[in-house]
């Protein structure tokens, strides 16, 4: 029991030494779990477009607050680069409009606009499949536009605005003003006010996505577009033109792909079948049923995967130098029968070794450190000279000097944590016991 406690303490100590030495990766098992990555999504949506500039309902009275709102639609494609970041491309089409109607200010326009922009989208939740995913966005775009005005009715009569608020077919100052006919605007913007133009835009957005299934989600968004022009309404003034794009869109997520460099597809039946039928040591017994993993190549085994021991002396046939030992005989590690004198001598020697091992264990337990381990190693080189490494640990003696050094013990424990060897916890403790006893 004391040795088990010391073994556990030693594992913890060496682990701590490796971490504080700046080599934590040596203790981490490689993450072979698959990483799910989003494929692009596409969407179509509708919007209302609200213009902010020199011409508009906010500038005058006499025009309804919804008169200047125009419909729009857009196409969107988005690629999720990270759980918090995506790159989005948008193509938006629609109209921007403004109307002033007052005794001193009667202007109107409607511009057909086409905008293409690229945006960085910043999500405010880390889960890709969250039911509600709020976000912020910023980007840069290119917009083409051409302003038109509603200056005549369907019959070609020019609109003249009188001081009483009416619209007539003659100027109020005309000699024939008394015979002027009242007109009603048809809100058909038939007259080009300027040619086709373009500008750079800066879209700033916010909104949230509602995920309904793995493939379908709805986006509700609000985008404030700042333009680098003052010509959308064909009226020069102070400041650049702006507009608000309030939208809703339906999106299709093409699905997910697995980063093959990180792992296999989740729940792949082929992988599970391979694991179930694995036989790491090639002895013909599946790993799941193999009670003696790591059997050398070519060694005959029984149904449990353990090397055959024909004479039952505890030494497998392939290591047994005395294949027909009598039942009940005491043998050495080579399967050779020991004499009474040899047994007595070995018992005396083992008692002495146990005494030394106990003293070493106690010294380490009182002040566990790497320096104590090195000191014990130096003592071992001048004490026991006929130490025999158990067969199961033979491969750990990398310098082939017949002993397990501190470095070799350290490497074995590192490989145990990283999954690079097949040692069990019991074998690790047994290896530590051997280190103190050798």
C-alpha positions as CSV (number, residue, x, y, z in Angstrom):
1,X,0.0,0.0,0.0
2,X,2.9,2.4,0.9
3,X,4.5,1.7,-2.5
4,X,1.2,2.5,-4.3
5,X,1.0,5.8,-2.5
6,X,4.6,6.6,-3.5
7,X,3.9,5.6,-7.1
8,X,0.9,7.9,-7.3
9,X,2.9,10.7,-5.7
10,X,5.7,10.1,-8.2
11,X,3.4,10.3,-11.2
12,X,2.0,13.6,-9.9
13,X,5.5,15.0,-9.3
14,X,6.8,14.2,-12.7
15,X,3.7,15.5,-14.3
16,X,4.2,18.8,-12.4
17,X,7.8,19.0,-13.4
18,X,6.9,18.6,-17.1
19,X,4.3,21.3,-16.9
20,X,6.4,23.8,-15.1
21,X,9.3,23.0,-17.4
22,X,7.2,24.4,-20.3
23,X,6.4,21.1,-22.0
24,X,2.7,20.6,-21.4
25,X,2.1,19.2,-24.9
26,X,3.9,16.0,-24.0
27,X,1.2,15.2,-21.5
28,X,-1.7,15.8,-23.8
29,X,-3.3,13.1,-25.9
30,X,-3.9,14.2,-29.4
31,X,-7.4,15.3,-30.0
32,X,-8.7,12.9,-32.7
33,X,-12.3,14.1,-32.4
34,X,-13.7,15.5,-35.6
35,X,-14.0,19.2,-36.0
36,X,-17.3,20.4,-37.6
37,X,-16.9,23.2,-40.0
38,X,-19.8,25.2,-41.6
39,X,-20.2,25.1,-45.4
40,X,-21.5,28.4,-46.9
41,X,-25.1,29.5,-46.5
42,X,-27.2,31.5,-49.0
43,X,-30.3,33.5,-48.5
44,X,-32.9,35.7,-50.1
45,X,-34.7,38.5,-48.4
46,X,-36.9,41.6,-48.5
47,X,-36.5,45.0,-47.0
48,X,-37.8,48.5,-46.5
49,X,-35.4,51.3,-47.5
50,X,-35.6,54.6,-45.7
51,X,-33.6,57.6,-47.1
52,X,-31.9,60.3,-45.0
53,X,-30.8,63.4,-46.9
54,X,-31.8,66.8,-48.1
55,X,-35.2,65.7,-49.5
56,X,-37.6,63.8,-47.3
57,X,-40.7,63.8,-45.1
58,X,-38.6,64.9,-42.1
59,X,-37.7,68.1,-43.9
60,X,-41.2,69.4,-44.4
61,X,-44.9,69.0,-43.5
62,X,-47.7,67.9,-45.7
63,X,-46.3,64.4,-46.6
64,X,-47.1,61.2,-44.8
65,X,-44.3,59.6,-42.8
66,X,-44.5,56.4,-44.9
67,X,-44.4,58.2,-48.3
68,X,-40.6,57.9,-48.6
69,X,-40.3,54.2,-47.7
70,X,-39.5,51.9,-50.6
71,X,-39.2,48.1,-50.9
72,X,-36.0,46.3,-51.7
73,X,-34.7,42.8,-51.9
74,X,-31.3,41.2,-51.6
75,X,-29.2,38.1,-52.0
76,X,-26.7,37.0,-49.3
77,X,-23.9,34.4,-49.1
78,X,-22.0,33.8,-45.9
79,X,-19.0,31.7,-44.9
80,X,-18.4,31.0,-41.2
81,X,-14.7,31.4,-40.6
82,X,-14.8,30.9,-36.8
83,X,-17.5,30.4,-34.2
84,X,-17.5,34.2,-33.7
85,X,-16.6,35.5,-37.1
86,X,-18.0,35.2,-40.6
87,X,-17.5,36.8,-44.0
88,X,-20.7,37.9,-45.8
89,X,-21.4,39.0,-49.4
90,X,-24.6,41.0,-50.1
91,X,-26.2,42.2,-53.3
92,X,-29.1,44.6,-52.6
93,X,-31.5,46.2,-55.1
94,X,-34.4,48.7,-54.6
95,X,-35.3,52.3,-54.6
96,X,-34.6,55.3,-52.4
97,X,-37.1,58.1,-52.4
98,X,-37.8,61.5,-50.8
99,X,-40.6,64.0,-51.0
100,X,-41.0,67.6,-49.7
101,X,-44.3,69.5,-50.1
102,X,-44.6,73.0,-48.5
103,X,-45.2,76.5,-49.7
104,X,-41.5,77.1,-50.0
105,X,-40.1,73.6,-50.6
106,X,-41.4,71.2,-53.2
107,X,-38.9,68.7,-54.2
108,X,-39.1,65.0,-54.9
109,X,-36.9,62.2,-56.2
110,X,-36.6,58.4,-56.5
111,X,-33.3,56.7,-57.2
112,X,-33.0,53.2,-58.4
113,X,-30.0,51.7,-56.5
114,X,-27.9,48.5,-56.8
115,X,-25.4,47.8,-54.0
116,X,-22.8,45.1,-53.6
117,X,-20.9,44.9,-50.3
118,X,-18.5,42.6,-48.4
119,X,-18.9,42.5,-44.6
120,X,-17.2,41.0,-41.5
121,X,-19.9,39.6,-39.2
122,X,-19.1,39.3,-35.5
123,X,-21.4,36.9,-33.6
124,X,-22.1,37.5,-29.9
125,X,-22.6,33.8,-29.0
126,X,-20.0,31.0,-29.3
127,X,-22.4,28.2,-30.1
128,X,-22.9,27.8,-33.9
129,X,-26.2,26.1,-33.4
130,X,-27.6,28.5,-30.9
131,X,-31.4,29.1,-31.3
132,X,-30.9,32.9,-31.3
133,X,-27.6,34.3,-32.5
134,X,-27.2,38.1,-32.3
135,X,-24.5,39.8,-34.4
136,X,-22.8,43.0,-35.5
137,X,-21.4,43.7,-38.9
138,X,-19.2,46.2,-40.7
139,X,-18.2,46.3,-44.3
140,X,-17.5,48.2,-47.5
141,X,-19.6,48.4,-50.6
142,X,-20.1,49.8,-54.1
143,X,-23.5,51.4,-55.1
144,X,-24.8,52.4,-58.5
145,X,-27.7,54.8,-58.7
146,X,-29.7,57.2,-60.9
147,X,-32.2,59.8,-59.6
148,X,-35.5,60.5,-61.2
149,X,-38.2,63.0,-60.4
150,X,-42.0,63.1,-60.6
151,X,-42.3,66.4,-62.5
152,X,-45.3,65.7,-64.8
153,X,-48.5,63.8,-64.8
154,X,-49.4,61.0,-67.2
155,X,-50.6,63.5,-69.8
156,X,-47.3,65.4,-69.7
157,X,-48.6,68.4,-67.6
158,X,-45.9,69.9,-65.5
159,X,-46.7,70.2,-61.8
160,X,-46.8,73.8,-60.4
161,X,-47.1,74.2,-56.6
162,X,-49.2,77.1,-55.5
163,X,-49.0,78.8,-52.1
164,X,-52.4,77.5,-51.1
165,X,-50.9,74.0,-51.2
166,X,-52.5,72.9,-54.5
167,X,-50.8,71.6,-57.6
168,X,-51.9,73.1,-60.9
169,X,-51.0,73.0,-64.6
170,X,-49.9,76.7,-64.7
171,X,-47.6,78.8,-62.6
172,X,-49.3,80.9,-60.0
173,X,-47.7,84.0,-61.6
174,X,-49.1,83.2,-65.1
175,X,-51.5,85.7,-66.7
176,X,-53.8,82.7,-67.3
177,X,-53.6,81.6,-63.6
178,X,-57.4,82.1,-63.2
179,X,-58.0,79.3,-65.7
180,X,-55.4,76.9,-64.2
181,X,-56.6,73.3,-63.6
182,X,-55.9,71.4,-60.4
183,X,-53.7,68.4,-60.8
184,X,-53.0,65.4,-58.5
185,X,-49.6,63.9,-58.4
186,X,-49.4,60.3,-59.8
187,X,-46.1,59.5,-58.0
188,X,-44.6,58.1,-61.2
189,X,-41.0,59.2,-61.3
190,X,-40.6,59.6,-65.1
191,X,-38.0,62.4,-65.5
192,X,-34.3,61.6,-65.2
193,X,-32.7,64.2,-63.0
194,X,-29.1,63.1,-63.7
195,X,-27.2,60.2,-65.4
196,X,-26.1,57.0,-63.8
197,X,-23.7,57.5,-61.0
198,X,-21.8,55.4,-58.3
199,X,-20.3,55.8,-54.9
200,X,-18.6,53.9,-52.1
201,X,-20.7,52.9,-49.1
202,X,-20.0,51.8,-45.5
203,X,-22.7,49.5,-44.2
204,X,-23.0,49.1,-40.4
205,X,-25.4,46.4,-39.3
206,X,-26.9,44.6,-36.4
207,X,-29.4,41.8,-36.0
208,X,-30.0,38.2,-35.0
209,X,-30.5,34.9,-36.6
210,X,-33.2,32.4,-35.6
211,X,-32.1,28.8,-36.2
212,X,-35.0,26.5,-37.0
213,X,-33.2,23.4,-38.2
214,X,-29.6,22.4,-39.1
215,X,-30.2,23.8,-42.5
216,X,-32.7,26.6,-42.2
217,X,-32.5,29.9,-40.4
218,X,-34.1,33.3,-40.6
219,X,-32.2,36.6,-40.4
220,X,-33.7,39.8,-39.0
221,X,-31.4,42.8,-39.6
222,X,-30.9,46.5,-39.6
223,X,-28.2,48.1,-41.8
224,X,-27.3,51.8,-41.7
225,X,-25.5,52.7,-45.0
226,X,-23.3,55.7,-45.0
227,X,-22.5,56.8,-48.6
228,X,-19.6,59.0,-49.9
229,X,-21.9,61.1,-52.1
230,X,-24.5,63.9,-51.8
231,X,-26.1,63.2,-55.2
232,X,-28.6,60.4,-54.5
233,X,-31.4,63.0,-54.3
234,X,-29.8,65.3,-56.9
235,X,-29.9,68.1,-54.4
236,X,-26.6,69.4,-53.1
237,X,-26.4,70.1,-49.4
238,X,-24.3,69.7,-46.3
239,X,-23.2,66.2,-45.4
240,X,-23.3,62.8,-47.2
241,X,-26.5,60.9,-48.0
242,X,-27.5,57.9,-45.8
243,X,-30.2,55.3,-45.8
244,X,-31.5,52.5,-43.5
245,X,-32.1,49.0,-44.8
246,X,-34.4,47.0,-42.5
247,X,-34.6,43.4,-43.7
248,X,-35.8,39.9,-43.2
249,X,-34.4,36.9,-45.1
250,X,-34.6,33.2,-45.3
251,X,-31.4,31.2,-45.5
252,X,-30.2,27.8,-46.4
253,X,-27.2,26.3,-44.6
254,X,-25.6,23.7,-47.0
255,X,-24.5,21.7,-44.0
256,X,-21.2,20.9,-42.3
257,X,-18.0,19.2,-43.3
258,X,-15.5,17.4,-41.1
259,X,-11.9,18.6,-41.0
260,X,-10.3,15.3,-42.1
261,X,-7.0,16.5,-40.7
262,X,-8.5,16.4,-37.2
263,X,-10.5,13.2,-37.2
264,X,-12.9,10.9,-38.9
265,X,-16.6,11.6,-39.4
266,X,-18.6,11.2,-36.2
267,X,-20.4,7.9,-35.8
268,X,-18.8,6.4,-38.9
269,X,-19.8,2.7,-38.7
270,X,-16.6,1.8,-40.6
271,X,-14.4,3.3,-37.8
272,X,-16.3,1.5,-35.1
273,X,-16.0,-1.8,-36.9
274,X,-12.3,-1.3,-37.3
275,X,-12.0,-0.6,-33.5
276,X,-14.1,-3.6,-32.6
277,X,-11.9,-5.9,-34.7
278,X,-8.6,-4.4,-33.9
279,X,-5.7,-6.8,-33.0
280,X,-2.7,-4.6,-32.1
281,X,-0.2,-7.3,-31.4
282,X,-1.3,-9.5,-34.3
283,X,-1.7,-12.7,-32.2
284,X,-5.1,-13.5,-33.6
285,X,-7.0,-12.4,-30.6
286,X,-9.0,-9.1,-30.8
287,X,-7.8,-6.4,-28.4
288,X,-11.2,-6.4,-26.7
289,X,-10.6,-10.0,-25.6
290,X,-6.8,-10.0,-25.3
291,X,-5.7,-10.4,-21.7
292,X,-2.0,-10.2,-22.7
293,X,-1.6,-7.3,-25.0
294,X,1.8,-6.7,-26.6
295,X,2.6,-10.3,-27.3
296,X,5.8,-10.6,-29.5
297,X,5.3,-11.4,-33.2
298,X,5.1,-15.2,-33.9
299,X,4.5,-16.3,-30.3
300,X,1.8,-18.9,-30.0
301,X,-1.0,-17.9,-27.6
302,X,-4.1,-19.4,-26.0
303,X,-7.7,-18.2,-26.5
304,X,-7.1,-15.3,-24.1
305,X,-4.2,-14.0,-26.1
306,X,-1.6,-15.1,-23.5
307,X,1.6,-16.9,-24.6
308,X,1.5,-20.7,-24.1
309,X,3.0,-22.1,-20.9
310,X,3.1,-25.9,-21.4
311,X,4.7,-26.9,-18.1
312,X,2.7,-24.3,-16.0
313,X,5.7,-22.8,-14.3
314,X,4.6,-19.3,-15.0
315,X,7.2,-18.7,-17.7
316,X,5.8,-18.7,-21.3
317,X,7.3,-21.3,-23.6
318,X,9.1,-18.8,-25.8
319,X,11.1,-17.6,-22.8
320,X,11.3,-21.0,-21.0
321,X,14.8,-22.5,-21.0
322,X,13.5,-25.6,-19.1
323,X,10.3,-26.6,-21.0
324,X,9.4,-29.6,-18.9
325,X,9.7,-28.3,-15.3
326,X,8.1,-30.5,-12.6
327,X,4.8,-29.5,-11.2
328,X,5.2,-27.2,-8.1
329,X,8.9,-26.5,-8.7
330,X,10.2,-23.0,-8.0
331,X,11.8,-21.5,-11.1
332,X,13.7,-18.4,-12.0
333,X,12.7,-15.9,-14.7
334,X,14.0,-18.3,-17.3
335,X,11.9,-21.1,-16.2
336,X,14.8,-23.1,-14.7
337,X,14.2,-25.0,-11.4
338,X,15.9,-23.4,-8.4
339,X,17.7,-25.4,-5.8
340,X,16.9,-25.0,-2.1
341,X,20.2,-23.2,-1.6
342,X,19.5,-20.8,-4.4
343,X,16.1,-20.1,-3.1
344,X,17.4,-19.3,0.4
345,X,20.1,-17.0,-1.1
346,X,17.5,-15.2,-3.3
347,X,15.2,-14.8,-0.2
348,X,18.1,-13.2,1.8
349,X,19.1,-11.0,-1.1
350,X,15.5,-9.9,-1.7
351,X,15.1,-9.1,2.0
352,X,18.2,-6.9,1.7
353,X,16.8,-5.2,-1.5
354,X,13.4,-4.6,0.1
355,X,15.2,-2.9,3.0
356,X,17.0,-0.7,0.6
357,X,13.9,0.0,-1.5
358,X,11.9,0.9,1.7
359,X,14.6,3.3,2.7
360,X,14.7,4.9,-0.7
361,X,10.9,5.1,-0.8
362,X,10.8,6.8,2.6
363,X,13.5,9.4,1.6
364,X,11.5,10.3,-1.5
365,X,8.2,10.4,0.4
366,X,9.7,12.8,2.9
367,X,11.0,15.2,0.3
368,X,9.7,14.4,-3.2
369,X,11.7,16.1,-5.9
370,X,13.6,15.3,-9.0
371,X,16.9,15.8,-7.2
372,X,16.0,12.9,-4.8
373,X,15.2,10.6,-7.8
374,X,18.6,11.4,-9.3
375,X,20.3,10.7,-6.0
376,X,18.6,7.3,-5.8
377,X,19.7,6.6,-9.3
378,X,23.3,7.3,-8.4
379,X,23.0,5.1,-5.4
380,X,21.6,2.3,-7.6
381,X,24.7,2.3,-9.8
382,X,26.9,1.3,-6.8
383,X,24.5,-1.1,-5.0
384,X,22.6,-3.8,-6.9
385,X,24.6,-5.0,-10.0
386,X,22.4,-8.0,-11.1
387,X,19.1,-6.2,-11.5
388,X,16.9,-7.8,-14.2
389,X,14.3,-5.6,-15.9
390,X,11.0,-7.4,-16.2
391,X,10.2,-8.5,-19.8
392,X,7.2,-6.2,-20.0
393,X,9.5,-3.2,-19.4
394,X,12.4,-4.2,-21.5
395,X,11.6,-1.8,-24.3
396,X,11.7,1.1,-21.8
397,X,15.4,0.6,-21.2
398,X,16.3,2.8,-24.2
399,X,20.1,2.9,-23.4
400,X,20.2,-0.9,-22.9
401,X,22.2,-0.8,-19.7
402,X,19.9,-3.1,-17.7
403,X,18.4,-0.5,-15.5
404,X,15.6,2.0,-15.6
405,X,16.9,5.6,-15.2
406,X,15.0,8.7,-14.1
407,X,14.8,9.9,-17.7
408,X,13.5,6.5,-18.9
409,X,10.9,6.5,-16.1
410,X,9.9,10.0,-17.0
411,X,9.6,9.1,-20.7
412,X,7.4,6.1,-19.8
413,X,5.1,8.2,-17.7
414,X,4.9,10.9,-20.4
415,X,4.0,8.2,-23.0
416,X,1.4,6.8,-20.6
417,X,-0.4,10.2,-20.4
418,X,-0.1,10.9,-24.2
419,X,-1.4,7.4,-25.1
420,X,1.8,6.5,-26.9
421,X,2.3,3.2,-25.0
422,X,-0.1,0.5,-23.8
423,X,1.0,0.5,-20.1
424,X,-1.8,0.3,-17.5
425,X,-1.9,2.2,-14.2
426,X,-0.9,-1.0,-12.4
427,X,2.0,-1.4,-14.8
428,X,3.1,2.2,-14.1
429,X,3.1,1.5,-10.4
430,X,4.9,-1.8,-10.9
431,X,7.6,0.1,-13.0
432,X,8.0,2.7,-10.2
433,X,8.3,-0.2,-7.6
434,X,11.1,-1.7,-9.8
435,X,12.8,1.7,-10.0
436,X,13.2,1.9,-6.2
437,X,14.2,-1.8,-5.9
438,X,16.8,-2.1,-8.7
